[in-house]
Amino acid sequence: MTDFLLRPAVLVPAVALVAFIIHQLFFAGPKLPKLPILGAKEGDWFPFYQATWRNTINFKAAVQEADQKYRDQAVLMPVAMAQNMVMLPRSETQFVTDQPDSKLDMHTQAIDALQTDYTTTDPSLVRNPVHHKLITTTLTNQIGNLVPDVAEETAWGFDNHWGSPTEFQEVCVYDTMRKIVGCVTNRVFVGKPKCRDPALLVEGMGYAQDVPLTSTVLRMVWKPIRPLVALFLCLPIRFRTGRFRNILVPEIKKRLADYDARQRDPEDKSHGPEPNDFLQWTIKQAKEMGDPYLWKPTTLADRILLLNFAAIHTSSFTITSAILELAASKQEYIDELRAEIEGVLAEHGGQWDKRALAKMQKLDSVMRESARLNSFVTIGLSRAVVAKEGIVTPSGVRIPRGVTVNVPSYPVFQDTAIYPDAAEFKPFRFAEQRSDESVEYVKRAAKAFATTSTDYLAFGHGRNACPGRFFAANELKLMLAHLVLSYDIDLGGERPRNSWFGLNRVPPLQATIRIKKRVKA
């Protein structure tokens, strides 16, 4: 019995629950509305706390119950790792999307969820994210110009991490793909050769893992003593940030000197062409804004580290799931996908470009279908109620300031009324819908991988949808296309199941597939 209680799978939720109960009893936040308690059962002595335990150890069952049993009403969703949550019915998804940031704020919720005042060395970078404008404008506008660099780095990444085996050999999908995603993404963030620096990738990937884990623990610490606990708990993150800075700051100082030299004498070509990457865009933005703090080398390095956190982790999960789905599917699906990619490339002279990727609708469909089936996002549109007077939902529920609201996502993705045969991976589901000319073009186009809707929250929805989703979609599609053209893949059995970690689902991180370099005719 003692050994059972000491197992991490039991001990961690138990410690979380005790911390949660202490917090609720003595340091509770806003008074919660009177709503059904998700996870509570008839006969419970302490329904709120017993429900907290059940929801914490089995969030999958909790989010399914919320959508099935309480389809048309809001419910309290007590979870030890995320306090004061109210899940609204899926019918109010558009309502949440439409609310101004002065009432429901995603940014405030994210700051609290990730405890960025402690998990970032410079919290002002998160509270004043000036780089977001570069993501929505410059990065998105530059996708076409960046495709050749992404294609080159993708080929380099696969050559170095998958190699060219002439016989089938096993590779761990997630472990190799996060390294490939890391170098490809940083090709756009910091350019070559820094994007291939293994030390930079290790620190960037490590930061992306450390922040969610550390923030989860910090949220269970009483707020008045949280700064003190964070001093010790966040030490590994601070050391990692320091190492990341040491790697990147010399390059940043060189870039700053070159930028200033070009400004003094635009005719001087001795510094070579100006790089076209995110680091250079942030330097230009900082200089144009005129605030010396913004172009401090450490400030610029920390912004790139935050981008690594935002981009690499989720993209690695997404591409891992897609590869596992393809490897476990019928060979004819892979053959059909390969034929589309080869045909479109032939039309474009064998060169990767934005227009070629846009024409590969089956490739796009594979990514969207895999995201639907395996999305990391199980509850969508998490927003903090920030209006002083709270909010009133369309169903008449008044929710006070300080509470977090969200809507179901996982149950919607699994709904057979919306997605027929929802439990099945149907790689060309959306390509078939986009090719149906009896449907108006706008509705067909809405089935693209990066397009959001109330029924597809993998990237969020509305004005606060993931700002980098268009770049991420092109990057991931190009990587999957390269894999399909260059390798034969085989899972050798059924696809391993995803795991639930807190409120999220992650692909099987240890899963392997068999790969062999494809011999082209």
C-alpha positions as CSV (number, residue, x, y, z in Angstrom):
1,M,0.0,0.0,0.0
2,T,2.8,2.4,0.9
3,D,4.6,1.7,-2.4
4,F,1.3,2.5,-4.3
5,L,0.9,5.8,-2.5
6,L,4.5,6.8,-3.4
7,R,4.1,6.3,-7.1
8,P,4.4,9.6,-9.0
9,A,1.1,9.0,-10.8
10,V,-0.7,9.0,-7.4
11,L,1.6,11.2,-5.4
12,V,1.6,14.3,-7.7
13,P,-2.2,14.6,-8.0
14,A,-2.5,14.0,-4.3
15,V,0.0,16.8,-3.4
16,A,-1.8,19.0,-6.0
17,L,-5.2,18.3,-4.4
18,V,-3.9,19.0,-0.9
19,A,-2.4,22.3,-2.0
20,F,-5.6,23.2,-3.9
21,I,-7.8,22.5,-0.8
22,I,-5.6,24.6,1.4
23,H,-5.7,27.4,-1.1
24,Q,-9.5,27.3,-1.5
25,L,-10.1,27.1,2.3
26,F,-7.8,29.9,3.3
27,F,-6.8,31.9,0.3
28,A,-9.7,31.5,-2.2
29,G,-10.2,34.1,-4.9
30,P,-13.5,35.4,-6.3
31,K,-16.7,33.9,-5.2
32,L,-17.8,31.4,-7.8
33,P,-21.3,31.4,-9.3
34,K,-23.8,28.8,-8.2
35,L,-23.4,26.2,-11.0
36,P,-23.3,22.4,-11.2
37,I,-19.9,21.1,-10.1
38,L,-18.3,19.0,-12.8
39,G,-17.1,15.7,-11.4
40,A,-19.2,15.8,-8.2
41,K,-21.3,12.8,-7.4
42,E,-24.4,12.2,-5.3
43,G,-23.5,11.4,-1.8
44,D,-20.2,13.3,-1.8
45,W,-19.4,14.9,1.6
46,F,-17.2,17.5,0.1
47,P,-18.4,17.6,-3.6
48,F,-16.1,20.5,-4.7
49,Y,-12.9,18.9,-3.4
50,Q,-13.8,15.4,-4.4
51,A,-14.7,16.6,-7.9
52,T,-11.3,18.4,-7.9
53,W,-9.5,15.1,-7.3
54,R,-11.5,13.2,-10.0
55,N,-11.0,15.9,-12.6
56,T,-7.3,16.3,-11.8
57,I,-6.5,12.6,-12.3
58,N,-8.8,12.1,-15.3
59,F,-9.4,15.3,-17.2
60,K,-10.4,13.5,-20.3
61,A,-13.5,12.1,-18.5
62,A,-14.2,15.6,-17.0
63,V,-14.2,17.5,-20.3
64,Q,-16.3,14.8,-21.9
65,E,-18.8,14.9,-19.1
66,A,-19.0,18.7,-19.3
67,D,-20.0,18.5,-22.9
68,Q,-22.3,15.5,-22.7
69,K,-24.1,15.9,-19.4
70,Y,-24.1,19.7,-19.3
71,R,-24.3,20.3,-23.1
72,D,-26.4,23.5,-22.8
73,Q,-25.2,25.0,-19.5
74,A,-22.2,26.4,-17.8
75,V,-20.4,24.3,-15.1
76,L,-17.8,24.8,-12.5
77,M,-14.7,22.8,-13.5
78,P,-12.4,22.4,-10.4
79,V,-9.0,21.2,-11.3
80,A,-6.0,21.4,-8.9
81,M,-3.7,22.8,-11.6
82,A,-6.1,25.5,-12.8
83,Q,-8.3,27.1,-10.2
84,N,-11.6,29.0,-10.6
85,M,-12.6,27.7,-14.1
86,V,-16.0,27.8,-15.6
87,M,-16.7,25.9,-18.7
88,L,-19.3,27.4,-20.9
89,P,-21.4,25.3,-23.3
90,R,-20.1,24.9,-26.9
91,S,-23.1,27.1,-28.1
92,E,-21.4,30.1,-26.5
93,T,-18.0,29.6,-28.3
94,Q,-18.7,32.6,-30.6
95,F,-19.8,34.7,-27.6
96,V,-16.4,34.2,-26.0
97,T,-14.6,35.0,-29.3
98,D,-16.6,38.2,-29.7
99,Q,-15.9,39.7,-26.3
100,P,-13.4,42.6,-26.2
101,D,-10.2,42.2,-24.3
102,S,-11.5,44.6,-21.7
103,K,-14.0,41.9,-20.7
104,L,-12.4,38.6,-21.5
105,D,-8.6,38.7,-21.9
106,M,-6.5,35.9,-23.3
107,H,-3.2,37.7,-22.4
108,T,-4.0,38.0,-18.7
109,Q,-5.0,34.3,-18.6
110,A,-1.8,33.2,-20.3
111,I,0.4,35.3,-18.0
112,D,-1.3,33.6,-15.0
113,A,-1.3,30.1,-16.6
114,L,2.5,30.2,-17.4
115,Q,3.4,32.4,-14.4
116,T,5.5,34.5,-16.6
117,D,6.3,37.1,-13.9
118,Y,8.5,34.3,-12.5
119,T,9.3,31.9,-15.4
120,T,10.7,34.7,-17.6
121,T,13.8,36.6,-16.6
122,D,12.3,39.8,-18.0
123,P,8.5,39.7,-17.5
124,S,8.0,43.0,-19.4
125,L,8.6,41.1,-22.7
126,V,5.4,39.2,-22.1
127,R,3.4,42.1,-20.7
128,N,4.5,44.3,-23.6
129,P,4.8,41.9,-26.5
130,V,5.8,44.3,-29.3
131,H,7.1,41.3,-31.3
132,H,3.5,40.1,-31.8
133,K,3.0,42.7,-34.5
134,L,6.0,41.3,-36.4
135,I,4.4,37.8,-36.3
136,T,1.0,39.0,-37.7
137,T,2.5,41.3,-40.3
138,T,6.2,40.7,-41.3
139,L,6.4,37.0,-40.7
140,T,3.1,36.2,-42.4
141,N,4.0,38.5,-45.3
142,Q,7.4,36.9,-45.7
143,I,6.2,33.3,-45.9
144,G,6.7,33.1,-49.7
145,N,10.3,34.5,-49.4
146,L,11.1,32.2,-46.6
147,V,10.0,28.9,-48.2
148,P,13.4,28.2,-49.9
149,D,15.2,28.6,-46.6
150,V,12.7,26.4,-44.8
151,A,13.0,23.8,-47.6
152,E,16.8,23.8,-47.4
153,E,16.9,23.5,-43.6
154,T,14.3,20.8,-43.6
155,A,16.5,18.7,-46.0
156,W,19.5,19.4,-43.7
157,G,17.5,18.4,-40.6
158,F,16.3,15.1,-42.0
159,D,19.7,14.2,-43.4
160,N,21.3,14.8,-40.0
161,H,18.6,13.3,-37.7
162,W,17.2,10.5,-39.9
163,G,20.1,9.9,-42.2
164,S,19.9,7.8,-45.4
165,P,19.4,4.2,-44.3
166,T,19.2,1.7,-47.1
167,E,17.4,-0.8,-44.8
168,F,14.6,-0.2,-42.4
169,Q,15.8,1.2,-39.1
170,E,13.9,2.6,-36.1
171,V,13.7,6.2,-35.1
172,C,12.0,7.9,-32.2
173,V,9.6,10.2,-33.9
174,Y,9.2,12.9,-31.3
175,D,12.8,13.1,-30.2
176,T,14.1,13.5,-33.8
177,M,11.3,15.7,-35.0
178,R,11.7,18.3,-32.2
179,K,15.3,18.6,-33.2
180,I,14.4,19.1,-36.9
181,V,11.6,21.5,-36.0
182,G,14.1,23.3,-33.8
183,C,16.6,23.9,-36.5
184,V,14.0,24.7,-39.2
185,T,12.2,27.2,-37.0
186,N,15.4,28.9,-35.9
187,R,16.4,29.2,-39.5
188,V,13.6,31.8,-39.7
189,F,14.3,33.2,-36.2
190,V,18.1,33.7,-36.3
191,G,19.3,32.5,-39.7
192,K,22.2,30.2,-40.6
193,P,24.5,29.0,-39.1
194,K,23.1,29.8,-35.6
195,C,20.0,27.7,-36.3
196,R,22.2,24.6,-36.4
197,D,24.0,25.3,-33.1
198,P,23.1,22.2,-31.0
199,A,23.6,24.2,-27.8
200,L,21.1,26.8,-28.8
201,L,18.6,24.2,-29.7
202,V,19.1,22.3,-26.4
203,E,18.4,25.5,-24.4
204,G,15.4,26.5,-26.5
205,M,13.8,23.1,-26.3
206,G,14.6,22.8,-22.6
207,Y,13.0,26.2,-21.8
208,A,9.9,25.0,-23.6
209,Q,9.7,22.0,-21.3
210,D,10.7,23.8,-18.1
211,V,8.2,26.6,-18.2
212,P,4.9,24.6,-18.2
213,L,6.1,22.3,-15.5
214,T,7.4,25.1,-13.2
215,S,4.3,27.2,-13.7
216,T,2.0,24.3,-12.8
217,V,3.8,24.0,-9.4
218,L,3.8,27.8,-8.8
219,R,0.1,28.1,-9.4
220,M,-0.5,25.8,-6.4
221,V,1.7,28.0,-4.1
222,W,-0.1,30.6,-1.9
223,K,0.3,34.0,-3.7
224,P,2.0,36.0,-0.9
225,I,4.9,33.5,-0.7
226,R,5.0,32.7,-4.4
227,P,7.8,35.2,-5.2
228,L,10.0,33.6,-2.5
229,V,9.3,30.0,-3.7
230,A,9.9,31.1,-7.3
231,L,13.4,32.4,-6.5
232,F,14.4,28.8,-6.0
233,L,12.0,26.9,-8.2
234,C,12.9,29.0,-11.3
235,L,16.7,28.8,-10.9
236,P,17.0,26.2,-13.6
237,I,15.0,28.4,-16.0
238,R,17.3,31.4,-15.2
239,F,20.4,29.4,-15.8
240,R,19.0,28.1,-19.1
241,T,18.1,31.7,-20.1
242,G,21.6,32.8,-19.3
243,R,23.2,30.0,-21.4
244,F,20.8,30.9,-24.3
245,R,21.9,34.6,-24.1
246,N,25.5,33.7,-24.1
247,I,25.1,31.7,-27.3
248,L,23.1,34.4,-29.1
249,V,24.4,37.7,-27.8
250,P,27.6,37.8,-29.8
251,E,25.6,37.4,-33.0
252,I,23.2,40.1,-31.9
253,K,26.0,42.6,-31.2
254,K,27.4,42.0,-34.6
255,R,23.9,42.5,-36.2
256,L,23.5,45.7,-34.2
257,A,26.8,47.1,-35.4
258,D,26.1,46.1,-39.0
259,Y,22.7,47.7,-38.8
260,D,24.1,51.0,-37.5
261,A,26.8,51.0,-40.2
262,R,24.2,50.5,-42.9
263,Q,22.1,53.4,-41.5
264,R,25.2,55.7,-41.5
265,D,26.2,54.7,-45.1
266,P,23.5,52.9,-47.1
267,E,26.0,52.7,-50.1
268,D,28.5,50.7,-48.1
269,K,28.1,47.0,-49.2
270,S,31.0,45.7,-47.1
271,H,28.6,44.2,-44.5
272,G,26.8,42.0,-47.0
273,P,23.1,41.8,-47.6
274,E,20.8,42.4,-44.7
275,P,19.5,39.1,-43.2
276,N,15.8,38.3,-43.6
277,D,14.9,36.7,-40.3
278,F,13.0,37.5,-37.2
279,L,16.1,38.6,-35.3
280,Q,16.8,41.3,-37.9
281,W,13.2,42.4,-37.9
282,T,13.2,42.8,-34.2
283,I,16.4,44.9,-34.4
284,K,14.8,47.1,-37.0
285,Q,11.6,47.4,-35.0
286,A,13.5,48.3,-31.9
287,K,15.5,51.0,-33.6
288,E,12.5,52.5,-35.2
289,M,10.7,52.6,-31.9
290,G,13.6,54.6,-30.5
291,D,13.8,52.8,-27.1
292,P,17.3,51.7,-26.2
293,Y,15.9,49.0,-23.9
294,L,14.3,47.3,-26.9
295,W,17.7,46.8,-28.7
296,K,19.6,45.6,-25.6
297,P,21.3,42.3,-26.7
298,T,19.8,40.5,-23.7
299,T,16.3,41.9,-24.5
300,L,16.6,40.7,-28.1
301,A,17.9,37.3,-27.1
302,D,15.1,36.8,-24.6
303,R,12.5,37.6,-27.3
304,I,14.0,34.8,-29.5
305,L,13.8,32.5,-26.5
306,L,10.1,33.2,-26.0
307,L,9.5,32.5,-29.7
308,N,11.3,29.2,-29.3
309,F,8.9,28.4,-26.4
310,A,5.8,29.4,-28.4
311,A,6.8,27.6,-31.7
312,I,8.9,24.5,-31.1
313,H,6.9,22.6,-28.5
314,T,3.5,22.7,-30.1
315,S,4.8,22.2,-33.7
316,S,6.8,19.2,-32.6
317,F,3.6,17.6,-31.1
318,T,1.7,18.4,-34.3
319,I,4.2,16.9,-36.7
320,T,4.8,13.9,-34.5
321,S,1.1,13.1,-34.5
322,A,0.8,13.5,-38.3
323,I,3.7,11.2,-38.9
324,L,2.4,8.5,-36.6
325,E,-1.1,8.7,-38.2
326,L,0.4,8.3,-41.7
327,A,2.7,5.5,-40.7
328,A,-0.2,3.6,-39.2
329,S,-2.5,4.2,-42.1
330,K,-2.9,2.4,-45.5
331,Q,0.0,2.5,-47.9
332,E,-2.3,3.7,-50.6
333,Y,-2.9,6.9,-48.6
334,I,0.8,7.5,-48.6
335,D,1.1,6.7,-52.3
336,E,-1.8,9.1,-53.1
337,L,-0.3,11.9,-51.0
338,R,3.1,11.3,-52.7
339,A,1.6,11.5,-56.1
340,E,0.0,14.8,-55.3
341,I,3.2,16.3,-54.0
342,E,5.3,15.0,-57.0
343,G,2.7,16.3,-59.5
344,V,2.5,19.8,-58.0
345,L,6.2,20.1,-57.7
346,A,6.6,19.1,-61.4
347,E,4.2,21.9,-62.3
348,H,6.5,24.3,-60.4
349,G,9.7,23.2,-61.9
350,G,10.7,21.1,-59.0
351,Q,11.0,24.2,-56.7
352,W,9.3,24.6,-53.4
353,D,7.3,27.9,-53.1
354,K,4.2,29.2,-51.4
355,R,2.0,28.6,-54.4
356,A,3.1,25.0,-54.7
357,L,2.3,24.4,-51.1
358,A,-1.1,26.0,-51.4
359,K,-2.0,23.6,-54.3
360,M,-1.3,20.5,-52.2
361,Q,-4.7,20.2,-50.7
362,K,-4.4,16.5,-49.7
363,L,-1.2,17.4,-47.8
364,D,-3.1,20.2,-46.1
365,S,-5.9,17.9,-45.3
366,V,-3.6,15.3,-43.6
367,M,-2.3,18.0,-41.3
368,R,-5.8,19.4,-40.4
369,E,-7.2,15.9,-39.9
370,S,-4.3,14.9,-37.7
371,A,-4.7,18.1,-35.7
372,R,-8.4,17.4,-35.3
373,L,-7.8,13.9,-34.0
374,N,-4.8,14.7,-31.8
375,S,-5.0,18.3,-30.9
376,F,-3.0,19.4,-27.8
377,V,-6.0,21.8,-27.2
378,T,-8.7,20.0,-25.2
379,I,-10.5,23.1,-23.9
380,G,-10.5,26.2,-26.0
381,L,-10.5,30.0,-25.8
382,S,-9.4,30.2,-22.2
383,R,-10.0,33.8,-21.1
384,A,-9.7,35.6,-17.8
385,V,-12.7,37.7,-16.8
386,V,-11.1,41.1,-16.3
387,A,-14.2,43.4,-16.4
388,K,-14.7,45.0,-13.0
389,E,-18.4,44.1,-13.1
390,G,-17.7,40.6,-14.5
391,I,-19.6,39.2,-17.5
392,V,-23.1,37.8,-18.1
393,T,-23.3,35.0,-20.6
394,P,-26.0,34.5,-23.2
395,S,-27.6,31.9,-20.9
396,G,-27.8,34.5,-18.1
397,V,-24.9,33.3,-15.9
398,R,-23.0,36.1,-14.1
399,I,-19.3,35.3,-13.8
400,P,-17.2,37.5,-11.6
401,R,-13.8,39.1,-12.3
402,G,-10.9,36.8,-11.7
403,V,-12.6,33.6,-13.0
404,T,-11.3,31.8,-16.1
405,V,-13.8,30.8,-18.7
406,N,-13.4,28.3,-21.6
407,V,-15.3,26.1,-24.0
408,P,-15.1,22.4,-25.0
409,S,-12.7,21.5,-27.8
410,Y,-11.8,17.8,-27.5
411,P,-15.5,16.7,-27.4
412,V,-16.2,18.8,-30.5
413,F,-13.4,17.2,-32.4
414,Q,-14.8,13.8,-31.5
415,D,-18.4,14.7,-32.4
416,T,-19.7,12.4,-35.3
417,A,-22.4,14.9,-36.1
418,I,-19.7,17.4,-37.1
419,Y,-17.0,15.0,-38.2
420,P,-18.5,11.7,-39.5
421,D,-16.5,8.7,-38.4
422,A,-14.8,11.1,-36.0
423,A,-12.7,8.4,-34.3
424,E,-11.1,7.4,-37.6
425,F,-8.1,9.1,-39.3
426,K,-9.4,10.0,-42.7
427,P,-6.5,11.8,-44.2
428,F,-8.3,13.4,-47.2
429,R,-11.5,14.3,-45.3
430,F,-11.0,18.0,-45.8
431,A,-9.5,17.8,-49.3
432,E,-12.7,16.1,-50.4
433,Q,-14.8,18.9,-48.9
434,R,-12.6,21.6,-50.5
435,S,-13.0,19.9,-54.0
436,D,-16.8,19.9,-53.8
437,E,-17.7,22.6,-56.2
438,S,-21.4,22.6,-55.3
439,V,-20.3,24.4,-52.1
440,E,-19.4,28.1,-52.3
441,Y,-15.6,28.9,-52.4
442,V,-15.5,30.7,-49.1
443,K,-16.9,27.7,-47.2
444,R,-14.6,25.3,-49.0
445,A,-11.5,27.5,-48.3
446,A,-12.5,27.4,-44.6
447,K,-11.4,23.8,-44.4
448,A,-7.7,24.7,-44.8
449,F,-5.3,23.6,-42.0
450,A,-4.7,27.1,-40.6
451,T,-8.3,28.3,-40.8
452,T,-10.1,28.4,-37.5
453,S,-13.8,28.1,-36.7
454,T,-16.1,27.4,-33.7
455,D,-15.8,23.7,-34.5
456,Y,-12.0,23.8,-35.0
457,L,-10.1,25.4,-32.2
458,A,-6.7,23.8,-32.7
459,F,-5.3,27.4,-33.3
460,G,-7.9,29.2,-31.3
461,H,-10.4,31.4,-33.1
462,G,-11.2,35.0,-33.8
463,R,-8.8,38.0,-33.5
464,N,-6.8,36.1,-30.8
465,A,-6.2,33.0,-32.9
466,C,-2.5,31.9,-33.0
467,P,-0.8,34.7,-34.9
468,G,1.9,32.4,-36.3
469,R,-0.4,29.7,-37.6
470,F,0.0,30.5,-41.3
471,F,3.8,30.3,-41.1
472,A,3.6,27.2,-38.9
473,A,1.2,25.5,-41.3
474,N,3.5,26.1,-44.3
475,E,6.5,24.9,-42.3
476,L,4.9,21.7,-41.1
477,K,3.4,20.9,-44.5
478,L,6.8,21.3,-46.2
479,M,8.4,19.1,-43.6
480,L,5.8,16.3,-44.0
481,A,6.1,16.6,-47.8
482,H,9.8,16.2,-47.7
483,L,9.4,13.1,-45.5
484,V,6.9,11.5,-47.8
485,L,9.1,12.1,-50.8
486,S,12.3,11.0,-49.2
487,Y,11.5,8.1,-47.0
488,D,9.4,4.9,-46.8
489,I,7.8,4.7,-43.3
490,D,6.1,1.9,-41.4
491,L,4.7,1.7,-37.9
492,G,4.5,-2.0,-37.8
493,G,1.3,-2.1,-35.8
494,E,-1.4,0.1,-34.4
495,R,-0.7,3.7,-33.5
496,P,0.2,4.1,-29.8
497,R,-2.3,6.1,-27.9
498,N,-1.9,9.8,-26.9
499,S,-1.4,10.6,-23.2
500,W,-3.1,13.2,-21.1
501,F,-0.9,15.6,-19.1
502,G,-2.9,17.9,-16.9
503,L,-5.4,19.7,-19.2
504,N,-3.6,18.7,-22.4
505,R,-3.1,15.7,-24.7
506,V,0.4,14.9,-26.0
507,P,1.5,12.2,-28.5
508,P,3.3,9.1,-27.4
509,L,6.8,10.7,-26.9
510,Q,8.7,7.4,-27.0
511,A,6.9,6.0,-30.1
512,T,9.2,4.7,-32.9
513,I,8.6,4.0,-36.5
514,R,10.7,2.2,-39.1
515,I,12.2,4.3,-41.9
516,K,14.2,3.7,-45.0
517,K,15.5,6.2,-47.5
518,R,13.3,6.0,-50.6
519,V,14.9,5.0,-53.8
520,K,13.4,7.2,-56.5
521,A,12.7,5.7,-59.9
